[in-house]
Amino acid sequence: MTAPNTSKIIYTRVDEAPALATWSLLPIVQTFAGAAGIEVETRDISLAGRILAQFPDRLSDAQRVPDDLAYLGKLAQTPNANIVKLPNISASVPQLQAAIAELQAQGNAIPNYPEEPSNDEERETRARYDRVKGSAVNPVLREGNSDRRAPASVKAYARQHPHSMGAWSADSKSHVSTMTAGDLRSNEISTVVAAADAGDARIEHVAADGSVTVLRELPLLPDEVIDATVMSRSALRAFLAEQIDDAARDGVLFSLQLKATMMKVSDPIIFGHAVSVYFADVFEKHAKTFDSLGVSPNDGLGALYAKLESLPAAKREEIEADIRARHERGPALAMVDSDRGITGLHVPSDVIIDASMPAALRTSGRMWGPDGKAHDTKFVIPDSSYAGVYREVIADCKANGAFDPRTMGSVPNVGLMARKAEEYGSHDKTFEISGAGHVRVVAASGTTLLERPVAEGDIWRMCQTKDDAVRDWVKLAVVRARASGAPAVFWLDETRPHDAQLIRKIRTYLAELDTDGLELHIMAPEAATRLSCERLRQGLDTISVTGNVLRDYLTDLFPILEVGTSAKMLSIVPLMSGGGLFETGAGGSAPRHVQQFVREGHLRWDSLGEYLALVASFEYMAEAHGNARAAVLAEALDRANARVLNENKGPSRKVNEIDNRGSHAYLTQYWAEEVAGQTEDAALAARFAPLAEALKAQEDVIHAELLAAQGAPVDLGGYYRPDPGKVERAMRPSATFNALLEAV
């Protein structure tokens, strides 16, 4: 690729609510950045864009789109990368199929998704779609480790305006249930690749009859940590059946907690087992019908209902009656949408553990039942690797009550995620096993490095963690501990094989760094949770230094408890090649925001995460490339962000009140005023003073125009790939504001 422009910010176009917000916010950002000689370029990493990029051979010249994700993946490995990354869809199979159908209806001749490929062409098509499915974006862009924390302005606002926290009772029946044998944690083995074993390795399935099938070939680097493990199908199904029965006896909701969007091979399979175990009698009675319809429990109850529509009415009603009868026997399922009857077993991507568990912890450890009321819940987390973290938080809340956002401290995170580290890089090395035998990792030298026995239907997984990523992670932890003065705790369990390998490396690399005066600990996740909760209640900060999965979990868990949302976190990824990736927060609520916007023209998406990321992006531009005006813009935007918070100019949840577009208008006004009021760059101040004055003078007119755009349905021309003209008109409805911005 050509050398990247050092005066360029890449701003990603994504999906759903943040994508809509971009149409309003991007012209604002480009106006300010342009004054500092900074170009803001967009790159499309939306689900629809990624799908189309996979099929240039099926599209006309006018329909073809560049593979922007591949471009950004290469850019992230250069020293000049400056990428602002918004939350995108990590597609489940139902979401992928819906997007494909929409794109086909728009005239794109892309193929259907072959769930069960029967020939080479279908297998090749499936492989292309699998590059899009699940969390396809983050592992490509995250060529560095993560520094995520609550900005001071956000933390101060939460203390002054605390969010609601449900009361806890010591008598709460809510609890976490997890496997004690046969799961991924219990079966894990790990090793470090020796120099003699580096090179091209292969994963092989050795069947009971001795025949060998190569499942995958892959390169191994010297000193990287590799793991192998297996989830037993029989143990999993026995565990799920036991938990379903226990929830019924206990009178609590049953809630399966997974992350099928990220663990896109293993978790949909686990989800499917939960569906088929809960509805075991239905699947057994109607097996022939389900087989003829191509029903897969992995796709959930929603997909099953959709396929039943093709049956004669009498047969469909019989099956639906059997499903209702199963629900009535209990246990009741935790709901995604009680009003619409959407359970947690409807769609594999609907319940995402890192968003779902903190939300429940905020509401007294309860989830919503079919009756529309909150109930105590059994949180079923099949694999035990990280389940203990949530168990400890629940125990703390039962003993001490809800946390108090007015006084609680903070748990920032330094996360190991570079170079597809650990479980989140395992998708292409995870397999549902076709027959009994062994699966092994064989080095180029011929040495068997890892090997686990398997049975038919088991889930076998291999993970890799590169040595340079670990070294960089340890260094970043020391940097953050030094900068903040807070203790830093590595959340690692010496009894877990993978963690034991990391602990040895950490001790080696810490010895090479200046750690004088720092408080550093290595603690098992459960103990680290107890310490962090204790310090939170004392108003103290504790840095969590974690692997990739716990990075994901904790950067939702603690922010949601501390500041009410993870979307307001500052998320910086110092890329290992020297550039910067600036992430803008969580997008789990984005679908509901779009639904409301389409229904009544009100977009409640809060772009504060984007504002915070832009501050860091401008700061990087100033520090890395000596752009003094970028530093002025960053400082002014930081002050404007605080004003948006303190003056309560974020979006309301209700129609005919301020929404995302109105919040953008206030952000622009405050940013312009802060630039105009600073004294470091007189020319820049003079450039934005007229805008600041005009926005203040026309404030009532602008917000009247924005409010007038609410209250009626909005036609976007598509959900996954909306019509650009329709979206721009919907998201930029104030002619007065647009004219003032364009005049700068």
C-alpha positions in Angstrom: 0.0 0.0 0.0 1.1 3.6 -0.6 2.5 5.5 2.4 -0.4 6.8 4.5 -0.9 10.6 4.8 0.3 11.7 8.3 -2.4 14.4 8.3 -5.3 12.0 7.9 -7.8 10.5 10.2 -9.7 7.4 9.1 -13.3 7.4 10.3 -15.1 4.2 9.9 -18.6 3.8 8.5 -20.4 1.0 10.3 -24.0 -0.1 11.0 -27.2 0.8 12.7 -27.4 3.8 15.1 -23.7 4.8 15.0 -23.8 4.7 11.2 -26.9 7.0 11.2 -25.1 9.4 13.7 -22.1 9.6 11.4 -24.2 11.4 8.7 -24.7 14.2 11.2 -21.4 14.2 13.0 -18.9 13.7 10.2 -19.4 17.1 8.5 -18.8 18.7 11.8 -15.6 16.8 12.4 -14.4 17.5 8.9 -15.0 21.2 9.3 -12.9 21.5 12.5 -10.2 19.1 11.3 -9.8 20.9 8.0 -8.8 24.0 9.8 -5.8 22.1 11.2 -4.9 20.7 7.8 -6.2 17.3 8.7 -8.2 15.2 6.2 -10.9 13.0 7.6 -11.5 10.0 5.3 -14.2 7.4 5.7 -13.7 3.6 5.2 -16.7 1.2 5.2 -16.5 -1.7 7.6 -20.3 -2.2 7.8 -21.7 -5.7 7.5 -23.2 -4.9 4.1 -20.0 -3.4 2.9 -18.0 -6.4 4.1 -20.4 -8.8 2.3 -20.2 -6.9 -1.0 -16.4 -6.7 -0.8 -16.3 -10.6 -0.8 -18.1 -10.9 -4.1 -16.7 -8.5 -6.7 -17.1 -11.3 -9.3 -20.9 -11.3 -8.8 -21.3 -7.5 -9.0 -21.3 -4.9 -11.8 -18.7 -2.2 -11.9 -21.1 0.2 -10.3 -21.9 -2.2 -7.5 -18.4 -3.2 -6.5 -16.9 -1.9 -3.3 -13.3 -1.9 -2.1 -12.3 -4.3 0.7 -11.9 -1.5 3.2 -11.4 -3.9 6.1 -8.4 -5.4 4.4 -7.0 -1.9 3.7 -7.4 -0.9 7.3 -5.8 -4.1 8.5 -2.7 -3.2 6.5 -2.8 0.4 7.6 -3.0 -0.7 11.3 0.5 -2.2 10.8 2.1 1.1 9.8 3.4 3.8 12.1 1.1 6.5 10.7 -2.3 4.9 11.2 -4.9 7.1 12.9 -8.2 5.2 12.9 -11.4 6.1 14.7 -13.3 2.9 14.9 -17.0 2.9 15.7 -19.0 -0.2 16.8 -20.0 -2.5 14.0 -22.3 -5.5 13.7 -20.6 -8.8 14.7 -23.1 -10.9 12.6 -24.8 -14.0 13.8 -26.1 -16.3 11.0 -29.6 -14.9 11.2 -28.2 -11.3 10.9 -26.0 -12.4 8.0 -28.9 -14.0 6.2 -31.1 -10.9 6.7 -28.3 -8.6 5.3 -27.9 -10.9 2.3 -31.6 -10.8 1.6 -31.7 -7.0 1.8 -28.7 -6.7 -0.5 -30.2 -9.1 -3.0 -33.5 -7.1 -2.9 -31.4 -4.0 -3.8 -30.2 -5.7 -7.0 -26.9 -7.2 -5.8 -26.5 -10.7 -7.3 -24.8 -12.2 -4.4 -25.4 -15.9 -3.5 -27.5 -17.2 -0.5 -25.6 -18.3 2.6 -25.2 -22.1 2.3 -25.7 -23.5 5.9 -24.8 -27.0 4.7 -22.5 -26.8 1.7 -22.9 -29.8 -0.7 -20.3 -29.0 -3.4 -17.1 -27.1 -3.9 -18.9 -23.9 -5.1 -21.1 -23.8 -2.0 -18.1 -24.5 0.2 -16.2 -21.6 -1.4 -19.2 -19.3 -1.0 -19.5 -20.4 2.7 -15.8 -19.6 3.2 -16.3 -16.1 1.9 -19.3 -15.5 4.1 -17.5 -16.9 7.1 -14.9 -14.2 6.7 -17.7 -11.7 7.4 -19.5 -13.6 10.1 -19.1 -12.9 13.8 -16.4 -10.6 15.1 -14.6 -10.2 11.8 -13.5 -6.7 12.2 -11.8 -6.3 15.6 -9.2 -9.1 15.2 -8.0 -7.4 12.0 -7.7 -3.9 13.3 -6.5 -4.5 16.8 -2.8 -4.7 16.1 -2.1 -3.4 19.6 -3.1 -3.8 23.2 -6.0 -2.0 24.8 -6.0 1.0 27.3 -9.6 1.6 28.3 -10.7 3.9 31.1 -13.4 6.4 32.1 -12.4 10.0 31.3 -12.3 12.4 34.3 -15.3 14.4 32.9 -17.4 11.3 32.5 -16.6 10.0 36.0 -17.3 13.4 37.5 -20.7 13.6 35.7 -21.6 10.1 37.0 -20.8 11.1 40.5 -22.9 14.3 40.3 -25.7 12.7 38.3 -25.8 9.1 39.5 -27.6 6.5 37.4 -30.1 4.2 38.9 -28.9 1.1 40.7 -31.4 -1.6 41.9 -31.4 -2.6 45.5 -29.9 -6.0 46.4 -31.1 -8.4 49.0 -29.1 -11.0 50.8 -32.0 -13.4 50.1 -31.7 -13.0 46.3 -31.8 -16.4 44.5 -29.9 -15.0 41.5 -26.7 -17.0 40.9 -24.1 -18.1 38.4 -24.0 -21.8 37.3 -21.0 -23.2 35.4 -19.5 -26.5 34.4 -17.0 -28.2 36.8 -15.7 -30.8 34.3 -15.7 -31.5 30.6 -15.5 -27.7 29.7 -12.9 -25.7 27.9 -11.2 -24.6 31.2 -11.0 -28.1 32.6 -9.5 -29.6 29.5 -6.9 -26.9 28.6 -3.3 -27.7 27.9 -0.6 -25.2 26.9 3.0 -24.9 25.8 5.5 -22.3 24.5 6.7 -22.9 20.9 10.5 -23.7 20.9 12.6 -22.3 18.1 13.1 -25.8 16.7 9.3 -26.2 16.4 8.5 -22.9 14.7 7.3 -22.8 11.2 4.4 -24.3 9.3 2.3 -26.5 11.7 -0.9 -28.4 11.1 -3.9 -29.4 13.2 -4.9 -33.0 12.6 -7.8 -35.2 13.5 -6.8 -38.8 14.1 -9.8 -41.0 13.9 -10.4 -44.1 16.0 -9.3 -46.2 13.0 -6.1 -44.3 12.7 -6.9 -42.3 9.6 -5.6 -38.7 9.7 -7.4 -35.6 8.4 -5.7 -32.2 8.3 -8.1 -29.6 9.7 -5.9 -26.6 9.2 -2.3 -25.5 8.5 -0.9 -22.6 10.3 2.4 -20.8 11.1 3.9 -20.9 14.5 6.4 -18.3 15.8 9.2 -19.0 18.3 8.2 -18.2 22.0 4.5 -17.8 21.3 2.0 -19.5 23.7 -0.3 -22.0 22.2 -3.2 -23.8 23.9 -5.6 -26.6 23.0 -8.8 -27.7 24.7 -12.1 -29.4 24.1 -15.7 -28.9 25.2 -17.4 -32.3 25.7 -20.7 -32.5 24.0 -22.1 -35.1 26.4 -20.9 -33.1 29.5 -22.3 -29.9 28.1 -25.8 -31.4 27.4 -25.9 -33.1 30.8 -25.0 -29.8 32.5 -27.6 -27.8 30.6 -30.3 -30.4 31.4 -29.4 -30.2 35.1 -29.5 -26.4 35.1 -32.9 -26.3 33.4 -34.3 -28.7 36.0 -32.7 -26.7 38.8 -34.1 -23.4 37.6 -37.5 -24.9 37.5 -37.2 -26.3 41.1 -35.8 -22.9 42.3 -38.5 -20.8 40.6 -35.9 -18.6 38.9 -35.5 -17.5 35.3 -33.1 -19.5 33.0 -30.7 -17.3 31.2 -27.9 -18.6 28.9 -25.0 -16.2 28.8 -22.7 -16.5 25.8 -21.0 -14.3 23.2 -22.0 -15.9 19.9 -21.0 -12.8 18.0 -17.3 -13.0 19.1 -16.9 -16.7 19.6 -18.6 -17.3 16.3 -17.8 -21.0 15.9 -18.1 -22.4 19.5 -20.8 -20.3 21.0 -23.5 -20.8 18.4 -23.0 -24.6 18.8 -23.3 -24.3 22.6 -26.4 -22.1 22.1 -27.9 -24.8 19.8 -27.4 -27.4 22.5 -29.2 -25.2 25.0 -32.1 -24.8 22.5 -32.3 -28.5 21.8 -32.0 -29.6 25.4 -34.7 -27.1 26.6 -37.0 -28.2 23.8 -35.9 -31.8 23.8 -39.3 -33.3 23.6 -40.3 -30.9 20.7 -37.2 -31.7 18.7 -37.6 -35.4 19.3 -41.3 -35.5 18.4 -40.9 -33.4 15.3 -37.5 -34.6 14.2 -38.6 -35.6 10.7 -40.4 -32.4 10.1 -37.5 -30.3 11.4 -35.0 -32.3 9.2 -37.1 -31.6 6.1 -37.3 -27.9 6.9 -33.5 -27.7 7.6 -34.0 -26.5 11.1 -30.8 -25.9 13.1 -31.1 -25.3 16.8 -27.9 -23.2 16.5 -30.0 -20.5 14.8 -32.5 -20.3 17.6 -36.2 -20.4 18.3 -36.8 -17.3 16.0 -35.4 -19.1 13.0 -37.5 -22.2 13.9 -40.7 -20.2 14.0 -39.8 -18.6 10.6 -39.4 -22.0 9.0 -42.7 -23.3 10.5 -44.4 -20.7 8.3 -44.0 -22.9 5.3 -46.0 -25.8 6.8 -49.7 -26.4 6.5 -51.6 -24.6 9.2 -52.6 -27.7 11.2 -49.0 -29.0 11.4 -47.6 -25.5 12.2 -50.2 -25.0 15.0 -49.4 -28.4 16.4 -45.7 -27.7 16.7 -46.4 -24.2 18.1 -48.7 -25.7 20.7 -46.0 -28.1 21.7 -43.5 -25.2 22.1 -46.0 -23.3 24.3 -46.6 -26.4 26.4 -42.8 -26.7 27.0 -42.7 -23.0 28.1 -45.6 -23.6 30.5 -43.8 -26.5 32.2 -40.9 -24.1 33.0 -38.5 -22.9 33.9 -39.4 -19.5 32.5 -36.8 -18.1 30.1 -35.2 -14.7 30.6 -36.6 -12.4 27.9 -35.0 -10.1 25.4 -38.3 -8.4 24.7 -41.2 -9.5 27.0 -43.8 -7.5 25.0 -43.0 -9.3 21.8 -42.3 -12.7 23.4 -38.7 -12.8 22.4 -36.7 -15.1 24.7 -33.0 -15.4 25.2 -33.1 -18.6 23.1 -34.6 -16.9 20.0 -31.5 -15.6 18.4 -27.9 -16.5 19.3 -26.7 -12.9 19.1 -29.4 -11.4 21.2 -27.9 -12.1 24.6 -24.3 -11.0 24.8 -22.7 -11.8 28.1 -20.6 -8.8 28.5 -23.6 -6.4 28.1 -26.3 -8.7 29.6 -24.6 -9.5 32.9 -23.8 -5.9 34.0 -27.3 -4.8 33.0 -28.7 -7.5 35.3 -26.3 -6.6 38.1 -27.6 -3.0 37.9 -31.2 -4.2 38.3 -30.8 -6.2 41.6 -29.4 -9.3 39.8 -32.6 -9.8 37.9 -33.8 -10.2 34.4 -37.1 -9.7 32.7 -39.5 -12.6 32.6 -42.4 -13.5 30.2 -44.8 -11.6 32.4 -42.9 -8.3 31.9 -41.6 -8.3 35.5 -38.1 -8.6 36.8 -37.2 -11.9 38.5 -34.2 -13.6 40.2 -32.2 -15.5 37.6 -30.0 -18.5 37.1 -27.1 -17.1 34.9 -25.9 -20.2 33.0 -22.3 -19.7 31.7 -21.2 -23.1 30.5 -17.5 -22.7 30.3 -16.0 -22.0 33.7 -12.9 -19.9 32.6 -14.4 -16.6 33.6 -17.7 -17.4 35.2 -16.2 -16.9 38.7 -15.9 -13.1 38.0 -19.6 -12.7 37.8 -20.2 -15.0 40.7 -18.0 -12.9 42.9 -19.7 -9.6 42.0 -23.1 -11.2 42.8 -21.7 -12.4 46.1 -20.4 -8.9 46.9 -23.7 -7.3 46.1 -25.6 -9.7 48.2 -23.3 -9.0 51.1 -22.9 -5.2 50.7 -25.8 -4.0 48.6 -25.6 -2.1 45.3 -22.6 -0.1 44.4 -23.0 3.7 44.7 -21.9 5.6 41.6 -21.5 8.8 43.7 -18.6 7.4 45.7 -17.3 4.3 43.9 -13.8 4.2 42.4 -12.9 2.9 39.0 -11.4 -0.2 37.3 -9.6 0.8 34.1 -8.3 -1.9 32.0 -5.1 -2.8 30.1 -6.1 -5.7 27.8 -4.0 -8.2 25.9 -5.6 -8.3 22.4 -2.8 -7.6 19.9 -2.2 -10.0 17.0 -5.5 -12.0 17.6 -4.4 -13.0 21.1 -6.1 -15.9 22.9 -9.7 -17.0 22.5 -10.7 -14.1 20.3 -8.3 -15.2 17.6 -9.4 -18.8 17.7 -12.2 -18.9 15.2 -10.2 -20.5 12.4 -8.8 -23.1 14.8 -12.1 -24.2 16.3 -13.9 -27.3 15.1 -17.0 -29.3 15.8 -15.6 -32.8 15.7 -17.0 -35.3 13.2 -15.9 -38.5 14.9 -14.1 -40.0 18.0 -10.3 -40.0 18.2 -7.7 -37.3 18.9 -7.0 -33.8 17.6 -3.3 -32.8 17.7 -1.1 -29.9 16.8 2.0 -31.1 14.9 5.0 -28.8 14.4 7.0 -28.5 11.2 9.6 -30.6 13.0 7.2 -33.4 13.3 6.8 -33.0 17.1 3.3 -33.3 18.5 3.0 -30.1 20.6 -0.6 -30.5 21.9 -3.1 -33.3 21.7 -6.6 -33.9 23.2 -9.0 -36.9 23.0 -12.3 -36.0 21.3 -15.7 -37.6 20.8 -18.2 -36.9 18.0 -19.8 -33.5 18.4 -17.2 -32.1 20.8 -15.8 -28.6 20.3 -12.0 -28.6 19.9 -10.2 -25.2 20.0 -6.7 -23.9 19.7 -5.5 -20.4 20.7 -2.3 -18.5 19.9 -0.7 -15.6 21.9 2.3 -14.0 20.3 5.3 -13.2 22.4 5.7 -9.7 21.2 2.1 -9.0 22.0 2.6 -10.2 25.6 5.8 -8.1 26.0 3.9 -5.0 24.7 1.0 -5.7 27.0 3.2 -5.9 30.1 5.0 -2.6 29.1 1.6 -0.9 28.6 0.5 -2.0 32.1 3.6 -0.5 33.7 3.0 2.7 31.7 -0.6 3.0 32.9 0.4 2.1 36.5 3.1 4.8 36.5 0.8 7.4 34.9 -2.2 6.8 37.2 -0.5 5.8 40.5 -3.1 3.1 40.9 -2.2 -0.6 41.7 -2.2 -2.8 38.6 -3.4 -6.4 38.9 -2.8 -9.1 36.3 -5.9 -11.3 36.4 -4.3 -14.7 35.9 -4.8 -18.1 37.5 -1.5 -20.0 38.0 -3.6 -23.3 38.0 -4.8 -22.7 34.5 -2.3 -23.9 31.9 -2.4 -20.9 29.6 -2.2 -18.4 32.5 0.7 -20.2 34.0 2.7 -19.7 30.7 1.8 -16.0 30.7 2.8 -15.6 34.3 6.3 -16.9 33.6 6.6 -14.4 30.7 5.2 -11.5 32.8 7.8 -12.1 35.5 10.6 -12.1 33.0 9.4 -8.9 31.2 8.6 -7.0 34.4 12.2 -7.6 35.5 13.4 -5.7 32.4 11.2 -2.6 33.2 11.4 0.2 35.7 8.8 -0.8 38.3 10.2 1.0 41.3 7.4 2.5 43.4 4.6 0.6 41.5 2.1 -1.7 43.1 1.8 -4.7 40.9 0.0 -8.0 41.6 -0.8 -11.3 39.9 -4.1 -12.8 41.1 -6.6 -15.4 40.0 -9.7 -13.7 38.5 -11.9 -14.5 41.4 -9.5 -13.0 43.9 -8.9 -10.0 41.6 -12.6 -9.4 41.5 -12.9 -9.4 45.3 -10.0 -7.0 45.6 -11.4 -4.7 42.9 -14.9 -4.6 44.4 -13.5 -3.9 47.9 -11.5 -1.0 46.5 -14.4 0.3 44.4 -16.5 0.6 47.6 -13.6 2.5 49.2 -13.6 5.0 46.3 -10.2 3.7 45.0 -9.0 2.8 41.5 -7.5 -0.5 40.6 -6.1 -1.2 37.1 -7.2 -4.6 35.7 -4.6 -6.1 33.4 -6.3 -9.0 31.6 -6.4 -11.3 28.7 -8.6 -10.7 25.7 -11.9 -12.1 26.9 -11.7 -10.5 30.3 -10.8 -7.3 28.6 -14.1 -7.5 26.8 -16.1 -8.5 29.8 -14.6 -6.1 32.4 -14.7 -3.0 30.1 -18.5 -3.5 30.1 -19.0 -4.7 33.6 -17.3 -2.0 35.6 -18.1 1.0 33.4 -21.8 0.0 33.4 -21.7 -0.1 37.2 -19.6 3.1 37.5 -21.0 5.4 34.9 -24.1 3.6 33.6 -22.8 2.6 30.2 -19.6 1.4 28.5 -20.2 3.7 25.6 -18.7 6.6 27.5 -15.3 5.0 28.0 -12.0 6.2 26.5 -10.6 3.3 24.5 -7.1 3.8 23.1 -5.2 1.1 21.2 -1.5 2.1 20.9 -0.7 0.0 17.8 2.5 -2.0 18.0 3.8 -0.4 14.8 3.4 3.1 16.2 0.0 4.2 15.0 -3.2 4.7 17.0 -6.6 3.0 16.9 -9.3 4.9 18.8 -12.5 3.0 19.6 -15.8 4.6 20.4 -17.6 2.4 22.8 -20.3 -0.3 22.8 -23.1 -0.7 20.2 -25.2 -3.3 21.9 -28.3 -1.0 22.0 -27.9 0.2 18.5 -30.7 -1.9 16.9 -33.3 -0.6 19.3 -32.2 3.0 18.6 -32.7 2.4 14.9 -36.2 0.9 15.5 -37.2 4.0 17.4 -35.8 6.3 14.7 -37.7 4.5 12.0 -40.9 4.5 14.1 -40.9 8.1 15.3 -37.9 10.1 13.9 -36.0 10.2 17.2 -32.4 8.9 17.4 -31.3 8.5 21.0 -27.8 7.2 20.2 -25.3 9.1 22.3 -22.1 10.1 20.3 -20.1 10.9 23.4 -17.9 7.8 22.7 -17.1 9.3 19.3 -16.3 12.7 20.9 -13.9 11.1 23.4 -12.2 9.0 20.7 -11.7 12.2 18.5 -10.0 13.9 21.4 -7.5 11.1 21.6 -7.1 11.0 17.8 -6.3 14.7 17.6 -3.9 14.3 20.5 -2.1 11.5 18.7 -1.9 13.7 15.6 -0.3 16.5 17.6 2.2 14.3 19.5 3.2 11.9 16.6 3.3 14.5 13.8 3.8 17.8 15.5 0.5 19.3 14.5 0.1 22.1 17.0 -3.4 23.0 15.8 -4.5 19.4 16.4 -3.5 19.9 20.0 -5.7 23.0 20.2 -8.6 21.2 18.7 -8.2 18.3 21.1 -8.1 20.6 24.2 -11.1 22.6 23.0 -13.1 19.4 22.2 -12.3 18.0 25.6 -13.7 21.1 27.3 -16.7 21.0 24.9 -17.4 17.4 25.9 -17.4 18.3 29.6 -20.0 21.1 28.8 -22.2 18.6 26.8 -22.2 16.4 29.9 -22.6 19.1 32.6 -25.2 21.1 30.7 -27.2 17.9 30.0 -27.1 18.2 26.2 -26.9 14.5 25.5 -29.8 12.8 23.7 -33.1 12.1 25.5 -34.8 8.7 25.2 -38.1 10.4 24.4 -39.5 11.7 21.1 -39.8 15.5 20.6 -36.9 16.1 23.0 -33.2 16.6 22.1 -31.8 13.6 20.2 -28.5 12.7 18.6 -28.7 15.5 16.1 -29.5 18.1 18.7 -26.6 16.9 20.8 -24.3 17.3 17.8 -25.5 20.9 17.3 -24.6 21.7 20.9 -21.3 20.0 20.6 -20.5 22.1 17.6 -21.5 25.3 19.4 -19.4 24.5 22.5 -16.4 23.3 20.4 -16.5 26.5 18.3 -16.8 28.6 21.4 -13.8 26.9 23.1 -11.7 27.2 19.9 -12.7 30.9 19.6 -11.9 31.5 23.3 -8.4 30.0 23.4 -5.2 32.1 23.0 -2.7 29.6 21.7 -3.6 30.0 18.1 -5.1 33.4 17.2 -5.8 32.6 13.6 -7.7 29.5 14.6 -9.7 31.5 17.1 -10.6 34.1 14.5 -11.7 31.4 12.1 -14.2 29.9 14.5 -15.4 33.0 16.3 -18.1 33.8 13.6 -19.4 30.2 13.8 -19.6 30.3 17.6 -21.4 33.7 17.5 -23.8 32.5 14.8 -24.7 29.2 16.5 -25.4 31.0 19.7 -27.6 33.6 18.0 -29.5 31.0 16.0 -29.6 28.4 18.8 -33.4 28.5 19.1 -34.0 28.4 15.3 -31.7 25.4 14.9 -33.2 23.3 17.6 -36.7 24.1 16.5 -35.8 22.8 13.0 -34.3 19.7 14.5 -37.3 19.0 16.7 -39.6 19.6 13.8 -38.0 16.6 12.1 -39.2 14.3 14.9 -42.6 12.6 15.5 -43.1 10.8 12.2 -41.9 7.6 10.6 -38.6 7.7 8.7 -37.9 5.8 5.5 -34.2 4.9 5.4 -34.4 2.7 2.3 -32.8 -0.2 4.1 -31.5 -1.4 7.4 -28.1 -2.9 6.6 -27.4 -0.7 3.6 -29.7 2.3 3.8 -30.1 4.8 0.9 -27.4 7.6 1.4 -29.7 10.4 0.1 -32.5 9.4 2.5 -30.2 9.1 5.5 -28.5 12.4 4.8 -31.8 14.2 4.6 -33.0 12.5 7.8 -29.9 13.2 9.8 -29.2 16.8 8.6 -32.7 18.4 8.8 -31.6 21.9 10.0 -31.0 24.1 7.0 -29.8 26.9 9.3 -27.2 24.7 11.0 -26.0 23.2 7.7 -25.5 26.6 6.1 -23.5 28.0 9.1 -21.2 24.9 9.1 -20.6 25.1 5.4 -19.7 28.8 5.7 -16.6 28.2 7.8 
